[in-house]
Amino acid sequence: MAQITIPAHEHGIVRVFSLSMSDDQAKSLRNSRQAQKDALGMQQLDPRGIDVFQISDLAEIGLHGYLREGVDADEAGLTRDRAKLRALEGWVMLVYSSAFEGREVTFTPTPELTLIGTYGQAKRDWSQIEIDSDAAKPYSGTPTLTPPQPVRGGAGGAMVIIGLLVLVALFCLWMLS
């Protein structure tokens, strides 16, 4: 496979690799961080940015649905590769940008890994929403100047009575012995 270059400070990208290996090898890859580094041909890698799983584990949602709903991959790229993603079987490895820890990296995956696609995650609109409500205005609440009084109860008095009863019982035992 050709070299893949990741630019510095990349974020919001997921790469999907198909795994051409036996179930036992794929399970070993899923459970071994060193095997993941070796498969990608890298020395440093954040393992929290890698998912290895069997496509059949996704049940009805499938890989295409998982990337759309679970990863929030950009719909344009998913539409372009819809047939390819739905035809995949076996095991896949998802490598997120966070796996590269913001570094510029060039790596060559082993031949058992086939890059299926690179998908950007949908950008969120974080613009401020205007709310026209009196309750949303600053300083619109009614301040409480005095704290509420705690409920007065007989819990303290009951403890005193129980203590006195214990003392009387101990005194009686002492007198009888």
C-alpha positions in Angstrom: 0.0 0.0 0.0 1.1 3.5 -0.7 2.2 5.9 2.0 -0.4 7.9 3.8 0.4 11.4 5.1 -1.5 13.0 7.9 -1.1 16.8 8.2 -0.2 18.3 11.6 -3.2 19.3 13.8 -5.7 17.2 11.7 -9.0 16.7 13.5 -12.4 15.5 12.5 -11.3 12.8 10.0 -11.9 9.0 10.1 -10.1 6.5 7.9 -11.8 3.2 7.2 -9.5 0.2 6.6 -10.7 -3.2 5.5 -8.8 -6.1 7.2 -7.7 -9.0 5.0 -6.9 -11.5 7.8 -8.4 -14.4 9.7 -10.8 -13.8 12.6 -8.1 -14.8 15.1 -5.6 -12.3 13.6 -8.3 -9.6 13.6 -9.2 -10.3 17.3 -5.5 -10.2 18.2 -5.2 -6.8 16.3 -8.3 -5.5 18.2 -6.8 -6.5 21.6 -3.2 -5.5 21.1 -2.1 -1.8 20.9 1.4 -2.9 19.6 -0.2 -5.0 16.8 -2.2 -1.9 15.8 1.0 0.2 15.7 2.7 -2.5 13.7 -0.2 -2.9 11.2 -0.1 0.9 10.5 3.7 1.0 10.5 3.9 3.6 13.2 5.9 4.0 16.4 3.6 6.4 18.3 -0.1 6.1 18.2 -2.9 7.0 20.6 -4.9 3.7 20.9 -8.1 5.6 21.9 -8.3 6.8 18.3 -8.6 3.3 16.9 -11.6 0.9 16.6 -11.3 -2.6 15.3 -14.5 -4.6 15.0 -16.4 -7.1 12.9 -19.0 -5.5 10.5 -21.5 -8.2 11.4 -21.5 -6.8 15.0 -23.3 -3.7 13.7 -26.4 -5.8 12.8 -29.0 -3.9 10.7 -27.4 -0.5 10.9 -24.3 -1.7 8.9 -21.0 0.1 8.4 -22.6 2.9 6.3 -25.2 3.6 9.0 -22.6 3.4 11.8 -20.4 5.9 10.0 -23.4 8.2 9.4 -25.0 7.9 12.9 -22.3 6.8 15.2 -19.3 8.7 13.8 -21.2 11.6 12.2 -19.2 11.3 9.0 -20.0 13.8 6.2 -22.9 12.6 4.1 -21.3 13.6 0.8 -18.4 11.1 1.2 -20.7 8.4 2.5 -23.0 8.8 -0.5 -20.0 8.6 -2.8 -18.8 5.3 -1.2 -22.2 3.8 -0.2 -22.0 0.7 -2.5 -18.4 0.0 -1.4 -19.2 0.4 2.3 -22.3 -1.8 2.1 -20.4 -4.5 0.2 -17.7 -4.9 2.9 -17.7 -8.0 5.0 -15.4 -9.2 7.8 -13.4 -6.9 10.0 -12.6 -3.2 9.7 -10.3 -0.7 11.5 -11.4 2.9 12.0 -8.5 5.3 12.6 -9.5 8.7 13.9 -7.4 11.8 13.7 -7.0 11.7 17.4 -4.8 8.6 17.0 -2.0 10.8 15.5 -2.0 13.2 18.5 -1.9 16.3 16.3 1.5 15.4 14.8 2.3 15.3 11.1 2.8 11.6 10.3 3.6 9.6 7.2 3.0 5.9 7.5 2.7 2.8 5.3 0.1 0.2 6.5 0.8 -3.5 6.0 -0.7 -5.2 2.9 -3.5 -6.7 5.1 -5.0 -3.2 5.5 -6.8 -1.7 2.6 -7.9 1.9 2.8 -11.6 2.1 1.9 -12.2 5.7 2.4 -11.4 8.9 4.3 -14.4 10.7 5.8 -14.6 14.1 7.4 -16.9 14.5 10.4 -19.8 16.9 10.0 -19.1 20.3 11.2 -21.4 21.6 14.0 -23.0 25.0 14.0 -21.9 26.5 17.3 -23.3 29.9 16.6 -25.3 31.6 19.4 -29.1 31.1 19.4 -31.1 34.1 20.3 -33.8 33.4 22.8 -36.6 36.0 23.2 -37.9 35.2 26.6 -37.9 37.2 29.8 -36.6 34.1 31.7 -33.5 34.0 29.5 -32.5 37.6 30.2 -29.7 38.2 32.7 -30.7 39.0 36.2 -34.3 38.1 35.6 -34.6 35.8 38.6 -35.8 36.9 42.0 -32.9 36.8 44.5 -33.4 35.1 47.8 -32.0 37.4 50.5 -32.4 35.1 53.4 -31.8 31.4 53.3 -34.8 29.1 54.0 -35.1 28.0 57.5 -34.5 24.3 58.2 -37.4 22.3 59.4 -37.5 22.1 63.2 -38.1 18.5 64.3 -37.9 16.3 67.2 -34.9 14.3 65.9 -32.5 15.9 68.5 -34.9 15.4 71.3 -35.4 11.8 70.4 -31.7 11.2 70.5 -31.5 12.6 74.0 -34.4 10.4 75.2 -32.7 7.3 73.7 -29.4 8.2 75.4 -31.1 8.6 78.8 -32.9 5.2 78.4 -29.5 3.6 77.6 -28.0 5.2 80.7 -30.9 4.0 82.9 -30.6 0.5 81.4 -26.8 0.4 82.1 -27.4 1.7 85.6 -30.0 -1.0 86.3 -27.6 -3.7 85.0 -24.9 -2.3 87.2 -27.2 -2.4 90.2 -28.2 -6.0 89.6 -24.7 -7.3 89.2 
